[in-house]
Amino acid sequence: MEGERREYKESWRDEYLKIIASFANTSGGDLILGVNDKDETVGVRNYHKLLEDLPNKIKNKLLITPSVISKTVQGKTIVNIRIEPADFPVFYEGKIFIRSGSTTQELTGAELSSFLLTKSGKSWDSIETDATLNDLDEEALQTFIQLSKRRLPFIENTDMETLLQNLDLIKNGKITRAGLLLFGKKPQAYFISAYVRGGRFKGATNIVDSKEFYGNLFRQLEDSMNFVRNHISVRYEINVQDTTIQDLARKDIWEYPLDAIREALINAIIHRDYTDYSSRVEVRIYDDKIWINNPGKLPPPLTVEDLRIPNHQSKPKNPLLAKAFYFAGLIESWGTGTSKIINLCKEHGLPEPKFEDRQDGIGSFTVIFYKDIYNEENLRKIGLNERQIRGVMYVKEKGRITNKEYRILNQISDEGARLDLMDLVTKNILKMEGKGRNVHYKFR
């Protein structure tokens, strides 16, 4: 079957060099000649000539050396061109192509810049800028020093330039991109999209508050967290620690675990793709969820499923930013952030957050926190049908539901409504209250 690492063609055409280049620029793969679009083996007549010509043609045009062999399948000869992933960019007619699923795609714009940078062996945040020490904020550096004393005991007696050199944030007297983002007086003068946008929504599209947070990355993090606090509710628990002196201690219980929100924001800020100058980190707060999104997809081979594994493989897109946040004590270690987020939500009595990785183009990564277990995705996971989900959403909005209201909502019979509602009671989602005509259903 065709896919990211395999493609079939009935015969050879020189334009297929583009497919071979895309394999080399991604994870490698096989171009198999002698198989049609229906996965039927039809064979290749001139395979002797292809075995002789193709290795030289590919090497001369693409500067890579393939493995070209023939095989006999169902009594017919096919030619298998195997391509290993290249350590350098492979151009076809001056363009870069990669595999995306079972298709060959040309890279342009920010995605091309990111690809070429990765192939060069450098990270985006390690590149030098025209900025100098005068462009840095002394106060931001001093704050970092105070935060980092536990992990970098020597840091307090280190001068600014030496500190930046030790952190690889200055090269040849020039501040790197990471240095500017971490400590710059105005990083957005260099990187226009390096900021966070926060929005509070009522419904899907009605924005009731919107703010943008600029400055260095540490400032963006704190301003974003303050925005979240301002738009979610908190309740207080009072603990009597000594009944004699009535020493009361107040504990704040937020709707969401703030440490999990902070972790997700840090991940979005330090792992985002900064080559995408048209997008920014976004925080959207809805009535029933918080949505945090950053430009840039997960780096292969990391998958969404891997994020649920403690101490999973970590490949930070911006390692200098990640290192600085680690020294500042804002992250514990690479590869633990997402499992920490999951555990904090569970401890808070909330469902697991949802991770979404959009792989097209530059892509984007999203974390969705749900305020309660009564969200559509979680309700489907525990086996509710679509009628019951509509009923639960109705109770969330109205506070209660009757058999009649359930029947009208779902256009079903009285018996069907009764069975659905009793199943919700059995599943400990709803409870039945009242008698006779006053019977209604509410959350437990």
GIBELKA-V309249 format. One record per pair of residues at least 4 apart in sequence whose ideal C-beta (glycine too) atoms are under 8 Angstrom apart, sorted by sequence separation. I is the first residue (numbers start at 1). J is the second residue. D is the distance in whole Angstrom. If there is no record, write none. Layout:
I&J&D  I&J&D
This chain:
2&6&6  9&13&8  12&16&7  16&20&7  17&21&6  18&22&7  19&23&7  20&24&7  21&25&6  22&26&6  23&27&8  24&28&7  35&39&6  36&40&5  46&50&6  47&51&6  48&52&7  49&53&6  50&54&5  51&55&8  53&57&6  54&58&6  55&59&6  56&60&6  57&61&6  58&62&5  59&63&7  72&76&7  73&77&8  86&90&5  91&95&6  92&96&8  99&103&7  100&104&8  107&111&5  108&112&5  109&113&7  110&114&6  111&115&6  112&116&6  113&117&6  114&118&6  115&119&6  116&120&6  122&126&5  131&135&4  136&140&7  137&141&7  138&142&6  139&143&6  140&144&7  141&145&6  142&146&7  143&147&6  144&148&6  145&149&7  148&152&5  149&153&7  154&158&6  158&162&5  159&163&7  160&164&6  161&165&6  162&166&6  163&167&6  165&169&8  170&174&7  175&179&4  176&180&7  177&181&6  178&182&6  179&183&6  180&184&4  187&191&6  188&192&6  190&194&8  201&205&7  202&206&5  215&219&4  216&220&7  217&221&6  218&222&7  219&223&6  220&224&6  221&225&6  222&226&6  223&227&7  224&228&7  225&229&6  226&230&6  227&231&7  228&232&6  242&246&7  254&258&6  256&260&7  257&261&7  258&262&6  259&263&6  260&264&7  261&265&6  262&266&6  263&267&6  264&268&6  265&269&6  266&270&6  267&271&5  268&272&6  272&276&8  286&290&7  298&302&5  302&306&5  303&307&8  305&309&8  318&322&6  319&323&6  320&324&7  321&325&6  322&326&6  323&327&6  324&328&6  326&330&7  332&336&6  336&340&6  337&341&7  338&342&7  339&343&6  340&344&6  341&345&7  342&346&7  343&347&6  344&348&6  346&350&7  359&363&5  371&375&8  374&378&7  375&379&7  376&380&6  377&381&7  378&382&7  380&384&6  384&388&4  385&389&7  386&390&7  387&391&6  388&392&6  389&393&6  390&394&6  391&395&7  392&396&7  393&397&7  394&398&6  395&399&7  401&405&5  402&406&7  403&407&6  404&408&6  405&409&6  406&410&6  407&411&8  412&416&4  413&417&7  414&418&6  415&419&6  416&420&6  417&421&6  418&422&6  419&423&6  420&424&7  421&425&7  422&426&6  423&427&6  425&429&8  434&438&4  435&439&6  1&6&7  2&7&5  23&28&6  35&40&7  59&64&7  72&77&6  73&78&6  91&96&6  92&97&6  99&104&6  100&105&5  107&112&4  117&122&6  122&127&7  131&136&8  136&141&6  158&163&5  164&169&4  165&170&5  170&175&6  171&176&6  175&180&5  179&184&7  201&206&6  214&219&8  215&220&6  229&234&8  242&247&5  256&261&6  285&290&5  286&291&7  298&303&7  302&307&8  307&312&7  316&321&8  325&330&5  326&331&5  332&337&8  345&350&4  358&363&5  370&375&4  373&378&5  374&379&7  379&384&4  384&389&5  395&400&6  401&406&6  407&412&6  412&417&6  424&429&5  425&430&5  434&439&5  2&8&6  23&29&4  35&41&6  36&42&5  44&50&7  58&64&7  59&65&5  71&77&7  72&78&8  90&96&8  98&104&8  99&105&8  117&123&7  149&155&6  164&170&4  169&175&7  170&176&7  181&187&5  184&190&7  188&194&6  201&207&6  202&208&5  213&219&7  214&220&7  240&246&7  241&247&5  284&290&7  285&291&8  298&304&7  306&312&5  316&322&4  325&331&5  326&332&8  331&337&6  345&351&7  346&352&7  357&363&7  358&364&5  373&379&8  395&401&5  406&412&8  407&413&7  410&416&8  424&430&4  425&431&6  433&439&7  434&440&6  9&16&6  23&30&8  34&41&6  35&42&7  58&65&8  59&66&8  70&77&5  71&78&5  89&96&6  97&104&5  98&105&6  117&124&6  148&155&5  149&156&6  169&176&5  180&187&5  187&194&5  188&195&6  200&207&7  201&208&7  213&220&5  240&247&8  241&248&7  283&290&7  284&291&4  306&313&7  326&333&7  345&352&6  358&365&8  370&377&8  394&401&5  407&414&6  410&417&7  425&432&6  432&439&6  433&440&6  23&31&7  34&42&6  58&66&5  70&78&7  71&79&8  97&105&7  107&115&5  155&163&7  158&166&7  168&176&7  199&207&5  200&208&5  215&223&8  240&248&6  241&249&6  283&291&7  284&292&8  326&334&7  332&340&7  345&353&6  357&365&6  358&366&8  370&378&7  384&392&7  401&409&8  412&420&8  432&440&8  433&441&7  34&43&5  70&79&5  71&80&6  97&106&5  98&107&6  161&170&7  169&178&6  170&179&6  175&184&8  200&209&4  239&248&7  272&281&6  282&291&8  283&292&5  284&293&8  322&331&7  356&365&7  357&366&8  379&388&7  380&389&7  407&416&8  421&430&7  432&441&6  433&442&6  34&44&4  55&65&7  58&68&8  69&79&7  70&80&8  96&106&7  97&107&7  114&124&7  117&127&8  145&155&5  168&178&8  169&179&3  180&190&6  181&191&7  199&209&7  200&210&8  213&223&4  238&248&5  239&249&5  282&292&7  302&312&7  342&352&5  355&365&7  356&366&4  379&389&5  391&401&6  407&417&5  410&420&8  431&441&7  20&31&6  33&44&5  55&66&6  68&79&7  69&80&5  95&106&6  96&107&5  145&156&6  164&175&7  180&191&7  198&209&8  199&210&5  213&224&5  238&249&7  281&292&8  282&293&5  302&313&6  342&353&7  355&366&7  356&367&8  394&405&7  403&414&7  406&417&4  421&432&8  430&441&4  431&442&6  7&19&6  19&31&6  54&66&7  68&80&7  95&107&8  167&179&8  198&210&7  211&223&8  238&250&6  239&251&7  269&281&6  281&293&7  282&294&8  301&313&8  322&334&6  341&353&6  354&366&8  355&367&6  356&368&7  394&406&8  430&442&7  431&443&7  34&47&8  55&68&5  67&80&8  68&81&5  69&82&8  145&158&8  169&182&7  177&190&8  181&194&6  197&210&7  198&211&5  237&250&7  238&251&8  268&281&5  281&294&5  302&315&6  354&367&7  376&389&6  379&392&6  430&443&6  431&444&5  33&47&8  54&68&5  67&81&7  68&82&8  169&183&8  177&191&7  197&211&7  198&212&8  213&227&7  236&250&5  237&251&4  281&295&8  353&367&5  354&368&4  403&417&5  406&420&7  429&443&7  430&444&7  16&31&6  66&81&5  67&82&4  164&179&6  197&212&5  198&213&7  236&251&7  280&295&7  353&368&6  391&406&5  394&409&6  403&418&6  406&421&6  429&444&7  66&82&6  96&112&6  196&212&7  197&213&8  211&227&6  236&252&6  237&253&6  265&281&8  279&295&4  299&315&4  353&369&5  354&370&8  425&441&7  428&444&6  33&50&7  51&68&6  66&83&5  98&115&7  195&212&6  196&213&4  235&252&8  236&253&7  338&355&7  353&370&7  376&393&7  424&441&7  5&23&7  50&68&7  51&69&8  145&163&7  195&213&6  234&252&5  235&253&5  265&283&7  299&317&6  316&334&6  374&392&5  391&409&7  403&421&7  51&70&6  64&83&7  96&115&6  141&160&6  195&214&5  234&253&7  276&295&4  350&369&7  351&370&5  374&393&8  387&406&8  390&409&6  391&410&7  96&116&8  234&254&5  276&296&7  314&334&4  350&370&6  390&410&6  401&421&8  421&441&6  12&33&6  233&254&8  234&255&7  273&294&8  274&295&8  296&317&6  314&335&4  350&371&7  351&372&8  374&395&8  4&26&7  5&27&6  7&29&7  9&31&7  11&33&6  64&86&6  138&160&8  141&163&7  209&231&7  232&254&6  233&255&5  272&294&4  273&295&5  311&333&8  313&335&6  350&372&7  351&373&5  374&396&6  387&409&8  4&27&7  5&28&6  6&29&6  7&30&8  9&32&7  10&33&7  11&34&8  47&70&5  58&81&8  232&255&5  271&294&7  272&295&5  273&296&3  312&335&5  350&373&7  354&377&7  387&410&4  5&29&4  6&30&5  7&31&5  8&32&5  9&33&5  10&34&7  136&160&8  196&220&5  232&256&6  268&292&5  272&296&5  273&297&8  311&335&5  345&369&7  351&375&7  4&29&7  5&30&7  7&32&7  10&35&7  54&79&8  195&220&6  229&254&8  268&293&7  269&294&7  271&296&7  311&336&6  387&412&7  6&32&7  9&35&7  10&36&5  44&70&8  64&90&6  89&115&7  188&214&5  198&224&6  268&294&4  310&336&7  312&338&8  341&367&7  8&35&4  54&81&7  63&90&7  89&116&6  133&160&7  187&214&8  196&223&7  265&292&6  267&294&8  312&339&8  351&378&4  8&36&7  51&79&7  62&90&5  133&161&7  186&214&8  187&215&7  196&224&5  228&256&8  264&292&5  311&339&8  8&37&7  50&79&5  62&91&8  186&215&8  187&216&6  198&227&4  229&258&7  261&290&7  310&339&4  387&416&8  391&420&7  47&77&5  62&92&7  89&119&5  187&217&8  198&228&8  228&258&8  308&338&7  309&339&7  391&421&7  8&39&7  47&78&8  61&92&7  88&119&6  133&164&8  200&231&5  261&292&8  307&338&4  308&339&7  10&42&6  12&44&8  41&73&5  47&79&5  87&119&8  184&216&6  307&339&8  388&420&5  392&424&7  11&44&6  41&74&5  43&76&3  44&77&6  183&216&6  225&258&7  228&261&6  387&420&6  391&424&7  400&433&8  42&76&7  43&77&5  44&78&6  182&216&6  256&290&6  308&342&6  41&76&5  43&78&6  44&79&5  181&216&7  182&217&6  385&420&7  388&423&7  395&430&7  406&441&8  181&217&5  182&218&7  225&261&7  388&424&6  403&439&7  41&78&6  133&170&8  225&262&6  392&429&7  402&439&7  1&39&7  12&50&6  20&58&6  24&62&7  144&182&7  392&430&8  402&440&5  34&73&8  136&175&7  144&183&7  401&440&7  402&441&7  17&57&8  24&64&5  135&175&6  225&265&7  384&424&8  400&440&5  401&441&5  17&58&7  21&62&6  132&173&7  221&262&7  224&265&5  400&441&6  12&54&7  20&62&6  34&76&7  126&168&7  132&174&7  133&175&7  140&182&7  141&183&5  400&442&5  14&57&8  34&77&7  35&78&6  128&171&5  131&174&7  132&175&7  136&179&7  140&183&5  384&427&8  399&442&7  17&61&5  20&64&8  34&78&3  128&172&7  130&174&7  131&175&4  136&180&8  221&265&6  273&317&6  274&318&7  383&427&8  17&62&6  33&78&6  34&79&6  129&174&6  135&180&7  221&266&6  271&316&6  272&317&7  382&427&7  384&429&8  20&66&7  32&78&6  33&79&4  128&174&4  129&175&6  137&183&6  270&316&7  271&317&5  272&318&8  395&441&7  32&79&7  33&80&8  128&175&7  129&176&7  136&183&5  137&184&7  271&318&7  395&442&7  32&80&5  33&81&7  128&176&6  129&177&6  131&179&8  136&184&6  137&185&5  221&269&6  270&318&6  307&355&5  395&443&6  31&80&8  32&81&7  127&176&6  128&177&8  131&180&5  135&184&6  136&185&7  220&269&6  30&80&6  31&81&4  126&176&6  127&177&5  135&185&6  30&81&7  125&176&7  126&177&7  129&180&6  135&186&8  270&321&4  271&322&8  304&355&5  30&82&5  31&83&7  125&177&5  126&178&7  217&269&5  269&321&8  270&322&5  304&356&7  29&82&8  30&83&7  124&177&6  125&178&4  131&184&7  217&270&7  232&285&7  304&357&5  28&82&8  29&83&6  231&285&5  303&357&7  28&83&5  228&283&7  270&325&6  374&429&8  28&84&5  125&181&7  227&283&7  28&85&4  224&281&8  228&285&7  27&85&6  232&290&8  24&83&5  26&85&7  131&190&7  224&283&6  266&325&6  298&357&5  23&83&4  24&84&7  25&85&8  297&357&6  20&81&7  24&85&6  25&86&7  129&190&6  220&281&8  270&331&8  297&358&6  23&85&8  24&86&4  228&290&7  297&359&5  20&83&5  25&89&7  266&330&6  25&90&5  266&331&6  297&362&7  298&363&8  24&90&4  296&362&6  297&363&3  12&79&8  295&362&6  296&363&6  297&364&7  298&365&6  263&331&8  295&363&8  296&364&7  297&365&6  21&90&5  196&265&8  295&364&6  296&365&6  374&443&7  21&91&7  29&99&7  267&337&5  294&364&7  21&92&4  25&96&6  266&337&7  267&338&7  293&364&6  294&365&6  25&97&6  26&98&5  27&99&7  196&268&8  293&365&7  25&98&5  26&99&4  196&269&7  293&366&4  18&92&5  25&99&8  144&218&7  263&337&5  292&366&7  293&367&8  17&92&6  18&93&8  21&96&8  22&97&4  143&218&7  291&366&6  292&367&5  21&97&5  22&98&5  23&99&6  140&216&5  291&367&8  292&368&8  22&99&5  263&340&6  264&341&6  291&368&5  292&369&8  19&97&8  140&218&7  263&341&5  290&368&7  291&369&8  18&97&5  137&216&7  140&219&7  289&368&6  290&369&4  194&274&6  260&340&7  289&369&6  193&274&8  259&340&8  260&341&5  263&344&8  289&370&5  290&371&8  22&104&4  204&286&8  288&370&7  289&371&6  22&105&7  191&274&6  193&276&7  197&280&5  199&282&7  201&284&6  279&362&8  288&371&5  193&277&5  196&280&7  197&281&7  198&282&8  199&283&7  201&285&7  203&287&8  260&344&4  287&371&8  288&372&7  19&104&5  192&277&6  193&278&7  195&280&5  196&281&5  197&282&5  198&283&5  199&284&5  200&285&5  201&286&5  202&287&7  259&344&6  260&345&6  279&364&7  18&104&6  191&277&8  193&279&6  194&280&8  195&281&8  196&282&7  197&283&7  198&284&8  199&285&7  201&287&8  276&362&5  289&375&7  193&280&5  196&283&7  198&285&7  257&344&4  275&362&7  288&375&6  257&345&6  260&348&8  256&345&8  264&353&8  273&362&5  25&115&7  257&347&7  273&363&8  257&348&4  256&348&7  181&274&8  257&350&7  260&353&7  5&99&7  256&350&7  271&365&7  4&99&5  7&102&7  4&100&7  4&101&6  177&274&7  268&365&7  3&101&7  4&102&7  3&102&5  268&367&8  2&102&5  267&367&8  193&295&8  264&367&5  217&321&7  264&369&8  217&325&8  261&369&7  288&396&8  221&330&8  260&369&7  218&328&8  256&369&6  256&371&7  255&371&6  182&321&7  178&318&7  181&321&7  178&320&4  182&324&5  178&321&5  176&320&7  178&324&7  124&273&8  125&274&7  124&274&6  124&275&6  169&320&7  168&320&6  167&320&7  168&323&8  169&324&8  167&323&7  167&324&6  117&275&7  114&273&6  167&327&8  114&275&4  113&275&5  110&273&7  111&275&8  110&275&4  110&276&5  110&277&7  110&278&8  151&326&7  152&327&6  151&327&5  151&329&7  148&327&5  150&329&6  144&324&7  147&327&8  148&328&5  147&328&4  148&329&7  147&329&6  144&327&8  147&330&7  144&328&6  124&317&7  125&318&4  126&319&8  123&317&7  124&318&6  125&319&7  126&320&6  123&318&6  125&320&5  123&319&6  125&321&5  123&320&7  114&362&7  111&361&6  111&362&5  110&362&5  100&359&7  100&360&7  27&300&7
